[in-house]
Amino acid sequence: MEQPISLDGEDIQNEKDEPHGENNWIPQLGMVFETVEQAWQFWNRYAGKIGFSVRKSYSHKSRTDSVVTSRVFVCSNQGQRQDKKGGNPKNPRAETRTGCKAHLIVKFIRENNHYRVSDFISNHNHLLQKPEACHMIRSQREVTELAQFEIDLADESGIRPKQAYELMGRQVGGQSNLSMTIMDYRNYLRDKRRRVLISGEAMAMLKYFNDRTLENPSFHHVEQVDEFQEITNIVWADARMIADYVRFGDVVAFDTTFGTNKEYRPFGVFVGFNHFRECVIFGATLLYDSTKESFEWVFKTFVEIHNKKAPKTIFTDQEAAIGGAIKTVLPETIHGLCTWHIMENATTHLLSYNRNEFNMLAKFSACMYEYEDEAEFEEAFNELKRNVKDDNEWLPKIYKKKEQWAFCYMKNVLSLGMRSTQLSESINSDIKNYLNSDLDIIRFFKNFERVVDDKRENEKKSEFDWRRTQPRMKVNVPILVQAGSIYTPKIFELFQKEYELSMAAEIKVVTSNEFMVATWSADHSNFSKKFHKVLWDHANTTVSCGCKKYERMGILCWHALKVLDAMNIKTLPEKYIWKRWTREAREGTIEDRNGRLVIEDTRLDMARRNRDLCRKFMKIASQASPDEEVSLFVNGVLERLEHQVEEKMQKKVTTADISHQAPPVPNFVSDSQPHLKKKNGTKGSKRHRSGIEIVRKKIQKKAARNSKTKEICKDNLTPTLTQNSQLDDNTSNLTLESQVDDYVSYARLLTENSSFALPSPRSEITSTSQNMSPFD
């Protein structure tokens, strides 16, 4: 009885039942195989050991039952190349067909229901590859399932193909031990992205949202579709964003300066402060344009997603369309303007009026940040008007919006110390670091996920730090001990500074319910005192200060603390402790707009199980890999285990499970399917820049030209200014390239339209700010 080759391809026996030997991988006449595929795998493995590539040639099938009766496997150099183009090409490709006769033929034996080697020729008429290069042979290259998993993981983590390929090679003892080349790596990614976008960007995006909803039903996304069934605007927020907005969504910053070029979609982010006074994201949007109608839809949808809860205060730039939309959709929300953008515009419009005896920018900055009294502000602003020309239109325009940016008018507004949109701009900067110009829409969404994950990881790090440390108190008093046990470290530092100031303050009693509190402040060579009126209600144990810091920041000011101390109250009344600043800010359950309990991270338990299983599998792999026999044993066990796991998972798929799933997204293209609405016009080579940014750009260009000139001179070359200028001009003129139909490179829309970040010396907020602003 003839014994066919085993399934693992290692044990080979011919019909004479010859014993196993060292050359059992060499084809021999009479060898038998269970299937044609096993014969092909054996031939391919033999070719890899010898050093040539193989391919499948012709086959014959039975007319009665369509069974393959014979199959020919050949060397890839078999035959001759057919000249399809004709003529004499300028750059002819090297010949790879040499008429090689090496081949293996198997025929079907019906009596035993297997295939037998009927002919084998081993001689080649060309050079064979060296063993160290056999992994480059085309038929030996394969992107295995494990390699696909590692490639996908590296791609989602933003690791470039070259670095990821090198890492994979090091893990297996060298790139020659991989079953693929770097080109196979790149081709796999290319083909994967094409498959994702084969139904068009809109369907790929909807499928992405559908998958996120299956992971967590509290994931929300809304798309606006016009009369032509084209998607114009998009708003989305995951479960963690929904929960974060309930806890920390009282003050929001919204910015779209990441996409300022009108020909392409702006990208906007809603952000705020968490209890560590760090950046937290509440949602994001991709807009078709920057019109008032688009912003109205975005703000309305954002509020609907968050259970119809509007923010108390929102900070944006001076975009007129945004201001108009907020007035319409969020009438109860206070709209503050970004002080950083105002100061940048002031630099553009007022810098020319600076004189030695009158610093126009410093005066304007004082109007924005320092004056608490409206009369003082009006007097200082009138002085500015007297020192500018009548044709200056910007100063009167910004004055009309003084209630949205001047501190004397904003001191009663809840801001948490936020006076600009730099929180959202910092998110845009982080996204820019993760993106490049070739990313499609799905990769854009996934890279945005990475930015969100980074911000959340920062919060985990902050929580880890405060759980392992105790706050350092400069004075061991009950009120600081209480605050240290309640507040997060950043908020406790701010509170402790207020307490220190209260200890040095002077208090005057006006009546039993009214006090005047002041401290000495340095003003050039003089010292002066500025009093603040503090009202005290003994019956209700309430205190109110005219500086309005508690209403603005959520922590008591040093004026109020001085009065509490005078009233012999040594601990903070509970009414003055905002939960959003405490260590228990995340305590409690939250429901989404559908009344469903929000589970912020459904993947947490799965991640823990995955980490535990990976650790065990890695331990087994490290123990088994040094020995070939043990490795084969482990491999066999894992194959059986894989089948058992698949069977067990299939049994878990029940009708009840399916009924809870979201409807599948079709993967075909039709006229009725929504598409992403394309922007009209061509891409502009430049975006709008402020005057200060133009000046900075000129300085950078000049420095770059000087540096380049020095390098060229070192090489004994003569530089020309024209060439350098052309190089500088062309660096911004990138073109959109498309590999797939309906392909829009969103990352290119975003990264090439980002605004230049100008740090403000008086900005109240940054994501890592340690100190409060001068007026807080």
VOGU-3710 file (C-alpha; in Angstrom, 3 decimals, decimal comma):
1> meqpisldge> 0,000/0,000/0,000  1,458/3,355/-1,032  1,765/5,936/1,760  1,124/9,557/0,787  3,100/12,484/2,100  2,030/13,671/5,570  0,138/16,937/6,127  3,060/18,784/7,672  5,215/18,056/4,620  8,106/16,669/6,662
11> diqnekdeph> 7,745/12,889/6,395  8,059/11,637/2,800  7,740/8,069/1,631  7,788/6,634/-1,852  5,879/3,617/-3,063  8,824/1,344/-2,202  8,582/2,490/1,444  12,211/3,516/1,587  13,409/4,687/4,984  13,691/8,376/5,808
21> gennwipqlg> 16,987/10,033/4,969  18,698/13,389/4,937  17,578/14,032/1,337  13,861/13,420/1,870  13,146/16,934/0,579  14,461/16,000/-2,906  11,748/14,905/-5,370  11,875/11,314/-6,507  9,867/9,326/-9,028  7,030/7,500/-7,356
31> mvfetveqaw> 6,539/9,933/-4,484  2,866/10,322/-3,596  0,824/13,227/-2,221  -2,723/13,517/-0,928  -3,520/16,650/-2,953  -2,101/18,763/-5,754  -1,605/21,593/-3,281  0,664/19,414/-1,122  2,694/18,513/-4,199  3,041/22,215/-5,019
41> qfwnryagki> 4,164/23,050/-1,481  6,754/20,268/-1,639  8,069/21,518/-4,998  8,236/25,100/-3,721  10,096/24,053/-0,581  12,566/22,065/-2,669  13,113/25,116/-4,900  13,808/27,271/-1,862  16,516/24,918/-0,646  18,118/24,664/-4,099
51> gfsvrksysh> 17,853/28,359/-4,970  15,340/28,955/-7,793  11,833/30,280/-8,174  8,911/28,167/-9,350  5,494/28,603/-10,878  2,535/26,485/-11,904  2,242/25,458/-15,521  -0,596/23,681/-17,311  -2,922/21,023/-15,882  -5,447/18,490/-17,170
61> ksrtdsvvts> -8,891/17,823/-15,742  -11,245/14,899/-16,101  -14,234/15,622/-18,287  -16,493/13,509/-16,094  -15,846/14,844/-12,597  -13,453/17,817/-13,209  -10,748/16,221/-11,053  -7,216/17,380/-11,877  -5,628/14,352/-13,497  -2,151/15,830/-13,976
71> rvfvcsnqgq> -0,276/18,965/-12,967  3,031/20,419/-14,171  5,227/22,550/-11,921  8,150/24,311/-13,567  11,075/26,576/-12,851  10,158/30,244/-13,245  12,831/30,521/-15,988  10,965/27,995/-18,141  9,986/29,114/-21,646  10,832/32,301/-23,517
81> rqdkkggnpk> 9,517/35,828/-23,058  7,038/36,971/-25,685  7,745/40,440/-27,074  4,350/42,119/-26,719  5,419/45,718/-27,448  7,690/45,071/-30,397  10,412/47,374/-31,683  13,483/48,343/-29,703  12,576/49,712/-26,260  14,901/52,331/-24,801
91> npraetrtgc> 15,347/50,538/-21,502  14,697/46,825/-22,048  14,224/44,710/-18,942  16,661/41,920/-18,189  15,672/38,475/-19,427  14,242/36,107/-16,828  13,044/33,361/-19,197  15,959/31,149/-20,262  14,107/28,053/-21,489  14,930/26,078/-18,337
101> kahlivkfir> 13,667/22,451/-18,508  13,539/21,716/-14,769  10,061/20,567/-13,781  7,942/18,211/-11,682  4,877/16,377/-12,985  2,312/14,628/-10,796  -0,542/12,409/-12,013  -3,717/11,357/-10,287  -4,005/7,677/-9,296  -7,705/6,910/-8,931
111> ennhyrvsdf> -7,161/3,521/-7,299  -5,468/5,119/-4,276  -7,027/8,570/-4,616  -3,709/10,447/-4,521  -1,062/11,971/-6,795  2,239/10,338/-7,814  5,382/11,961/-9,228  5,583/10,734/-12,832  8,434/12,914/-14,117  11,165/15,032/-12,545
121> isnhnhllqk> 14,051/16,982/-14,115  16,463/18,691/-11,732  18,955/20,278/-14,165  18,875/24,048/-14,713  20,453/26,141/-17,479  20,946/29,217/-15,294  22,662/30,196/-12,068  21,020/29,253/-8,796  20,723/31,633/-5,886  23,013/31,455/-2,894
131> peachmirsq> 21,426/30,197/0,357  21,681/33,634/1,998  19,561/35,158/-0,805  16,916/32,444/-1,086  14,462/34,459/1,013  14,298/36,954/-1,877  13,065/34,358/-4,362  9,592/35,326/-5,488  7,919/31,967/-4,897  9,455/31,777/-1,403
141> revtelaqfe> 8,053/35,116/-0,323  4,794/35,193/1,588  3,128/37,634/3,960  1,908/35,146/6,555  -1,051/35,726/8,861  1,324/36,462/11,720  3,239/38,929/9,555  -0,026/40,582/8,515  -0,960/41,010/12,166  2,411/42,573/12,964
151> idladesgir> 2,254/44,854/9,904  -1,254/46,033/10,806  -0,171/46,675/14,377  2,882/48,660/13,267  0,833/50,661/10,749  -1,802/51,578/13,338  0,985/52,596/15,713  2,473/54,936/13,118  5,728/52,979/12,698  7,208/53,474/9,257
161> pkqayelmgr> 7,540/50,350/7,074  11,343/50,420/6,993  11,681/50,590/10,789  8,955/48,000/11,353  10,533/45,631/8,810  13,915/45,951/10,500  12,342/45,193/13,881  10,592/42,098/12,505  13,911/40,932/11,085  15,680/41,321/14,410
171> qvggqsnlsm> 12,971/39,297/16,141  13,716/36,259/13,958  17,491/36,600/13,833  17,849/38,590/10,616  15,848/39,741/7,602  16,911/36,627/5,686  14,730/34,600/8,068  11,629/36,568/7,150  9,275/35,164/4,542  9,013/38,518/2,743
181> timdyrnylr> 10,953/41,526/1,578  10,422/45,193/2,349  8,665/45,502/-1,032  6,198/42,756/-0,022  5,607/44,685/3,195  4,783/47,880/1,320  2,653/46,056/-1,259  0,590/44,445/1,489  -0,177/47,854/2,983  -0,988/49,297/-0,437
191> dkrrrvlisg> -3,352/46,445/-1,322  -5,004/46,596/2,083  -5,725/50,300/1,711  -7,080/49,777/-1,775  -9,438/47,085/-0,485  -10,644/49,416/2,255  -11,425/52,145/-0,268  -12,761/49,896/-3,030  -16,332/50,976/-2,229  -15,385/54,630/-2,049
201> eamamlkyfn> -14,353/56,849/0,822  -17,854/57,424/2,121  -18,603/53,726/2,500  -15,178/53,100/4,029  -15,838/55,861/6,547  -19,318/54,544/7,373  -17,917/51,054/7,832  -15,284/52,462/10,191  -18,004/54,189/12,224  -20,116/51,025/12,115
211> drtlenpsfh> -17,235/48,957/13,510  -16,657/51,495/16,286  -20,363/51,328/17,165  -20,205/47,532/17,355  -17,288/47,832/19,771  -19,194/50,286/21,958  -22,850/51,247/21,357  -22,210/54,645/22,994  -20,028/55,699/20,072  -21,922/58,453/18,246
221> hveqvdefqe> -21,468/59,761/14,739  -23,666/61,960/12,567  -23,211/62,800/8,885  -24,940/65,627/7,073  -26,053/64,720/3,550  -27,128/67,251/0,921  -29,840/66,852/-1,701  -27,431/64,954/-3,943  -26,770/62,330/-1,236  -23,248/63,647/-0,768
231> itnivwadar> -21,795/63,810/2,735  -20,839/67,369/3,613  -20,163/67,582/7,367  -19,305/64,928/9,952  -19,332/64,984/13,768  -18,273/62,083/15,973  -17,532/61,280/19,626  -16,672/57,995/21,309  -17,987/56,741/24,652  -15,115/58,224/26,666
241> miadyvrfgd> -15,740/61,637/25,068  -19,420/61,401/26,001  -18,521/60,670/29,625  -15,783/63,308/29,736  -18,145/65,994/28,476  -20,623/65,269/31,280  -17,847/65,710/33,851  -15,730/68,443/32,298  -17,731/70,032/29,462  -18,569/73,288/31,230
251> vvafdttfgt> -15,887/75,204/29,297  -14,990/74,249/25,715  -12,450/75,478/23,200  -13,181/74,950/19,504  -10,688/75,618/16,750  -10,540/74,948/13,015  -7,286/76,666/12,159  -5,814/73,293/11,294  -7,450/73,662/7,892  -7,563/77,321/6,829
261> nkeyrpfgvf> -7,338/76,886/3,065  -10,857/77,476/1,730  -10,548/74,877/-1,018  -10,306/72,003/1,477  -12,127/70,631/4,490  -11,420/72,209/7,879  -10,905/69,864/10,816  -12,254/70,966/14,195  -11,796/69,636/17,723  -13,829/70,311/20,871
271> vgfnhfrecv> -11,532/70,251/23,910  -11,447/71,328/27,548  -9,772/70,774/30,918  -10,001/67,580/32,969  -9,559/67,451/36,758  -5,762/67,507/36,342  -6,130/70,681/34,262  -4,900/68,752/31,243  -6,378/68,529/27,771  -9,461/66,349/27,311
281> ifgatllyds> -11,268/65,831/23,988  -15,072/65,998/23,711  -15,561/65,418/19,981  -14,325/66,203/16,492  -15,675/67,315/13,133  -14,754/67,345/9,468  -16,517/70,162/7,626  -17,171/70,718/3,959  -16,598/74,459/4,300  -16,387/77,258/6,860
291> tkesfewvfk> -19,812/78,791/6,295  -22,226/79,837/9,023  -24,640/77,080/7,960  -21,977/74,378/8,365  -20,983/75,611/11,831  -24,624/75,828/12,887  -25,105/72,185/11,963  -21,875/71,169/13,738  -22,728/72,946/17,017  -26,308/71,710/16,976
301> tfveihnkka> -25,198/68,134/16,307  -22,470/68,312/18,946  -25,028/69,354/21,581  -27,462/66,646/20,430  -24,772/63,972/20,724  -24,043/65,135/24,273  -27,617/64,742/25,464  -28,574/68,348/24,597  -26,125/69,801/27,125  -24,613/73,047/25,866
311> pktiftdqea> -21,321/74,337/27,310  -21,475/77,324/29,647  -18,575/79,011/27,852  -16,934/78,405/24,494  -13,726/79,946/23,170  -13,083/80,250/19,432  -11,126/82,419/17,029  -12,605/85,543/15,423  -14,228/83,718/12,501  -17,458/85,589/11,805
321> aiggaiktvl> -19,248/82,432/10,669  -18,478/80,714/13,990  -19,702/83,710/15,987  -22,936/83,860/14,044  -23,530/80,132/14,461  -22,983/80,286/18,230  -25,485/83,122/18,593  -28,071/81,078/16,705  -27,508/77,588/18,110  -26,031/78,304/21,570
331> petihglctw> -27,814/81,463/22,766  -27,228/80,658/26,460  -23,512/79,934/25,988  -21,035/82,752/26,582  -18,753/83,182/23,585  -15,181/84,225/24,336  -12,608/85,108/21,693  -9,155/83,582/21,621  -6,768/86,137/23,129  -3,805/84,611/21,317
341> himenatthl> -5,323/85,314/17,908  -6,288/88,832/18,995  -2,748/89,530/20,167  -1,366/88,184/16,887  -3,647/90,542/14,945  -2,654/93,379/17,258  0,976/92,730/16,349  0,044/93,044/12,688  -2,036/96,223/13,000  -0,380/98,091/15,885
351> lsynrnefnm> 3,309/97,237/15,738  4,071/100,177/13,439  2,801/102,607/16,090  5,368/101,568/18,703  7,598/104,356/19,977  10,276/104,493/22,623  8,019/106,352/25,017  4,851/104,476/24,097  4,757/100,688/23,610  1,495/100,160/21,763
361> lakfsacmye> 1,496/96,359/22,089  2,218/96,468/25,827  -0,627/98,941/26,296  -3,036/96,779/24,336  -1,936/93,702/26,263  -2,699/95,508/29,519  -6,190/96,297/28,232  -6,704/92,630/27,487  -5,299/91,067/30,655  -4,744/93,506/33,514
371> yedeaefeea> -7,525/96,045/34,104  -10,245/94,764/36,420  -12,256/97,990/36,439  -14,195/98,913/33,304  -13,462/102,635/33,767  -9,716/101,948/33,846  -10,065/99,873/30,693  -11,975/102,606/28,848  -9,408/105,221/29,815  -6,493/103,040/28,668
381> fnelkrnvkd> -8,209/102,106/25,405  -8,977/105,755/24,618  -5,264/106,430/24,982  -4,615/103,733/22,378  -7,092/105,351/19,996  -5,354/108,713/20,352  -2,042/107,183/19,294  -3,204/105,526/16,057  -4,154/107,016/12,752  -7,755/107,564/11,785
391> dnewlpkiyk> -7,475/105,070/8,945  -6,748/102,190/11,342  -9,910/100,085/11,076  -8,870/97,147/13,205  -8,796/98,863/16,612  -12,418/100,166/16,459  -13,601/96,737/15,250  -11,952/94,842/18,075  -13,251/97,396/20,583  -16,827/96,557/19,598
401> kkeqwafcym> -16,147/92,976/20,768  -14,527/93,994/24,068  -17,033/91,960/26,129  -15,572/88,829/24,533  -11,886/89,383/25,304  -11,204/92,175/27,845  -10,570/90,855/31,364  -12,743/93,470/33,068  -15,749/92,141/31,123  -14,717/88,448/31,214
411> knvlslgmrs> -13,852/88,232/34,915  -17,404/87,108/35,752  -17,328/84,415/33,051  -16,581/80,779/33,865  -13,329/80,100/32,016  -11,278/77,781/34,301  -8,304/79,937/33,326  -8,861/79,300/29,622  -8,651/82,443/27,501  -7,588/81,041/24,137
421> tqlsesinsd> -8,027/78,070/21,793  -4,469/76,858/22,303  -5,765/73,626/23,824  -7,412/72,627/20,540  -4,474/74,048/18,586  -2,135/71,824/20,586  -4,294/68,859/19,527  -3,929/69,968/15,910  -0,164/70,128/16,383  -0,151/66,602/17,817
431> iknylnsdld> -2,224/65,322/14,903  0,164/66,935/12,451  3,001/64,944/14,031  1,115/61,710/13,359  0,010/62,432/9,785  1,694/62,710/6,434  0,444/63,838/3,056  -0,443/60,367/1,756  -2,959/59,223/4,361  -6,469/58,283/3,273
441> iirffknfer> -9,559/59,025/5,348  -9,529/55,771/7,343  -5,892/56,179/8,265  -6,696/59,749/9,265  -9,375/58,524/11,661  -7,061/55,890/13,103  -4,273/58,408/13,592  -6,712/60,726/15,321  -7,459/57,795/17,622  -3,762/57,700/18,467
451> vvddkrenek> -3,800/61,364/19,456  -6,832/60,753/21,671  -5,147/57,714/23,236  -2,025/59,771/23,957  -4,046/62,406/25,804  -5,799/59,736/27,828  -2,491/58,085/28,607  -1,277/61,426/29,964  -4,200/61,428/32,366  -3,378/57,877/33,468
461> ksefdwrrtq> 0,184/58,984/34,120  -1,016/61,933/36,191  -3,330/59,697/38,193  -0,545/57,180/38,725  1,718/59,930/40,056  -0,745/61,338/42,563  -1,649/57,879/43,842  1,981/57,135/44,684  2,854/60,559/46,133  1,603/62,969/48,759
471> prmkvnvpil> 1,264/66,727/48,178  4,020/68,809/49,683  2,543/71,402/52,025  4,475/74,553/52,821  2,417/75,087/55,976  0,816/72,275/57,932  -2,629/73,758/58,550  -6,054/72,055/58,463  -7,300/73,814/55,352  -4,248/72,734/53,300
481> vqagsiytpk> -4,402/69,186/54,668  -8,035/69,056/53,602  -7,322/70,522/50,172  -4,393/68,142/49,635  -6,617/65,136/50,264  -9,405/66,371/47,984  -7,887/68,261/45,070  -5,722/66,842/42,323  -2,043/67,890/42,556  -2,274/70,683/39,968
491> ifelfqkeye> -5,329/72,242/41,575  -3,827/71,875/45,033  -0,758/73,825/43,883  -3,000/76,658/42,688  -4,984/76,611/45,920  -1,826/76,596/48,046  -0,568/79,707/46,222  -3,843/81,448/47,045  -3,472/80,473/50,681  0,100/81,825/50,800
501> lsmaaeikvv> -1,126/85,175/49,456  -3,916/85,257/52,027  -1,398/84,906/54,833  0,348/88,096/53,696  -2,888/90,002/53,074  -4,261/92,923/55,040  -7,915/92,932/56,076  -10,141/95,853/57,095  -13,566/95,456/58,642  -16,192/97,694/57,051
511> tsnefmvatw> -19,254/96,089/58,626  -19,946/92,690/60,143  -20,759/91,423/56,639  -18,301/93,439/54,566  -14,510/93,425/54,481  -11,763/95,019/52,401  -8,786/92,774/51,666  -5,522/93,867/50,050  -1,857/93,041/49,826  1,194/95,068/48,899
521> sadhsnfskk> 2,102/94,937/45,224  5,259/96,215/43,551  4,772/98,927/40,928  8,200/99,901/39,605  9,903/101,648/42,584  6,709/102,191/44,570  4,558/99,892/46,643  0,811/100,166/46,506  -2,232/98,403/47,891  -5,282/97,381/45,921
531> fhkvlwdhan> -8,350/96,478/47,941  -11,053/93,991/47,007  -14,453/93,977/48,671  -15,479/90,661/50,224  -19,018/89,977/51,458  -19,636/87,482/54,256  -22,921/85,819/55,236  -22,484/84,215/58,627  -25,899/82,516/58,643  -25,296/80,653/55,399
541> ttvscgckky> -21,497/80,489/55,687  -21,082/82,063/52,254  -18,340/84,353/51,056  -18,226/86,418/47,842  -15,309/88,431/46,482  -15,377/91,209/43,919  -12,458/89,674/41,969  -14,820/86,827/40,938  -12,043/84,272/40,834  -14,206/81,556/42,375
551> ermgilcwha> -16,897/82,089/39,735  -14,217/82,118/37,051  -11,862/79,350/38,187  -13,752/77,216/40,676  -11,309/77,727/43,568  -11,543/80,346/46,281  -9,332/83,423/45,921  -6,926/84,617/48,599  -9,271/87,484/49,477  -12,045/85,048/50,432
561> lkvldamnik> -9,592/82,758/52,240  -8,434/85,704/54,345  -11,998/86,417/55,440  -12,644/82,733/56,247  -9,537/82,695/58,389  -10,662/85,894/60,162  -14,018/84,228/60,824  -12,123/81,318/62,413  -13,182/78,866/59,687  -10,208/76,552/59,283
571> tlpekyiwkr> -11,515/74,160/56,631  -13,103/74,680/53,242  -16,908/74,674/53,262  -18,095/71,785/51,089  -20,127/74,129/48,874  -16,877/75,685/47,586  -15,326/72,390/46,480  -16,085/71,657/42,833  -16,127/67,948/42,084  -14,583/68,560/38,653
581> wtrearegti> -11,311/69,547/40,391  -11,245/66,666/42,880  -9,714/63,229/42,773  -13,202/61,711/42,644  -14,185/63,653/39,500  -14,681/60,433/37,546  -16,780/58,715/40,194  -20,358/57,790/39,297  -22,194/56,405/36,285  -23,231/58,269/33,135
591> edrngrlvie> -25,948/57,656/30,564  -25,792/58,656/26,902  -28,580/60,384/24,975  -30,319/57,024/24,420  -30,449/56,311/28,149  -27,775/53,629/27,797  -25,159/53,287/30,532  -21,849/54,512/29,093  -19,025/51,971/29,316  -16,007/54,106/28,587
601> dtrldmarrn> -13,671/51,321/27,430  -15,210/47,997/26,482  -11,797/46,769/25,348  -10,182/47,030/28,777  -10,964/43,458/29,894  -10,088/42,134/26,454  -6,754/43,957/26,562  -5,933/42,432/29,925  -6,733/38,925/28,685  -4,741/39,546/25,514
611> rdlcrkfmki> -1,737/40,749/27,511  -1,887/37,656/29,745  -2,165/35,220/26,819  0,607/36,945/24,854  2,936/36,700/27,822  2,295/32,958/28,116  2,673/32,326/24,380  5,893/34,324/24,231  7,299/32,292/27,097  6,480/29,035/25,290
621> asqaspdeev> 7,968/30,360/22,033  11,226/31,394/23,706  11,528/27,974/25,354  10,728/25,955/22,229  12,488/27,917/19,467  16,080/26,745/20,229  15,167/23,120/19,459  13,681/22,143/16,078  11,901/19,033/17,356  10,276/20,916/20,244
631> slfvngvler> 9,333/23,760/17,882  7,567/21,313/15,547  5,749/19,797/18,515  4,577/23,206/19,754  3,549/24,192/16,239  1,385/21,084/15,941  -0,236/21,723/19,308  -0,976/25,329/18,354  -2,550/24,272/15,050  -4,908/21,910/16,891
641> lehqveekmq> -5,577/24,600/19,475  -6,395/27,114/16,739  -9,061/24,812/15,286  -10,543/24,234/18,735  -10,695/27,964/19,431  -12,409/28,630/16,089  -15,008/25,966/16,822  -15,654/27,355/20,278  -16,015/30,933/18,996  -18,433/29,828/16,269
651> kkvttadish> -20,657/28,181/18,862  -20,850/31,488/20,753  -22,342/33,274/17,749  -26,073/32,969/18,476  -29,170/34,616/17,164  -29,261/36,796/20,271  -25,783/38,084/19,582  -26,616/38,921/15,993  -29,775/40,797/16,974  -27,697/43,278/18,982
661> qappvpnfvs> -25,333/44,061/16,143  -25,577/47,153/14,013  -26,663/46,648/10,389  -23,744/45,815/8,118  -22,389/48,403/5,734  -22,615/47,249/2,109  -19,329/46,910/0,283  -20,592/47,702/-3,198  -20,852/50,984/-5,071  -24,122/52,268/-6,477
671> dsqphlkkkn> -25,606/55,597/-7,461  -27,771/55,614/-4,323  -24,863/55,354/-1,923  -23,631/58,527/-0,203  -20,349/60,010/-1,287  -18,092/62,563/0,280  -18,822/65,850/-1,396  -15,789/67,035/-3,334  -14,481/70,548/-3,018  -14,759/72,710/-6,105
681> gtkgskrhrs> -11,741/74,468/-7,567  -8,102/73,616/-7,512  -5,750/73,532/-4,613  -4,165/76,852/-3,772  -0,436/76,834/-3,263  -0,624/79,153/-0,275  -2,967/79,788/2,606  -3,794/83,067/4,342  -1,097/84,154/6,793  -0,997/86,927/9,352
691> gieivrkkiq> 1,540/89,727/9,081  3,694/88,409/11,906  3,742/84,954/10,341  4,809/86,425/7,003  7,672/88,243/8,710  8,699/85,067/10,528  8,578/83,104/7,268  10,864/85,619/5,574  13,368/85,324/8,409  13,273/81,525/8,168
701> kkaarnsktk> 13,754/81,631/4,387  16,679/83,996/4,700  18,311/81,776/7,328  17,739/78,706/5,154  19,290/80,413/2,120  22,310/81,517/4,126  22,773/78,011/5,512  22,424/76,486/2,059  24,891/78,956/0,585  27,491/77,991/3,152
711> eickdnltpt> 27,037/74,292/2,376  27,371/74,849/-1,367  30,472/76,962/-0,915  32,060/74,167/1,056  31,634/71,936/-1,999  33,352/74,559/-4,206  30,131/75,284/-6,064  28,752/78,686/-6,983  25,281/79,185/-5,533  22,649/81,179/-7,378
721> ltqnsqlddn> 19,865/83,066/-5,639  17,378/82,127/-8,349  17,817/78,402/-7,761  17,393/78,768/-4,027  14,292/80,877/-4,465  12,766/78,305/-6,782  13,477/75,569/-4,296  11,815/77,506/-1,485  8,760/78,271/-3,606  8,340/74,712/-4,803
731> tsnltlesqv> 8,504/73,099/-1,390  4,900/74,089/-0,666  3,517/73,104/-4,078  2,563/69,486/-3,466  0,099/67,762/-5,771  -2,689/65,402/-4,859  -2,063/61,913/-6,177  -4,732/59,245/-6,250  -4,208/55,486/-6,356  -7,867/54,571/-6,056
741> ddyvsyarll> -11,076/56,093/-7,392  -12,874/58,424/-4,959  -9,638/58,862/-2,996  -9,135/62,112/-1,101  -6,006/62,539/1,011  -7,426/64,044/4,193  -4,074/64,212/5,929  -2,797/66,349/3,096  -5,806/68,618/3,479  -4,951/69,049/7,131
751> tenssfalps> -1,175/69,043/7,441  -0,589/71,535/4,653  -3,118/73,993/6,056  -2,061/74,119/9,685  -1,419/77,481/11,236  1,927/78,525/12,643  1,835/78,324/16,442  2,890/81,581/18,099  3,313/81,248/21,868  1,700/84,003/23,877
761> prseitstsq> 3,606/85,347/26,874  0,335/86,010/28,667  -1,710/83,013/27,526  -3,696/81,583/30,399  -3,720/77,986/29,218  -1,417/75,412/27,840  -1,807/71,694/28,281  1,253/71,552/30,531  1,066/74,985/32,152  2,318/75,054/35,704
771> nmspfd> 1,546/78,683/36,566  -1,618/80,706/36,465  -1,978/83,837/34,448  -1,167/87,216/36,017  -4,792/88,143/36,578  -5,735/84,857/38,258
//
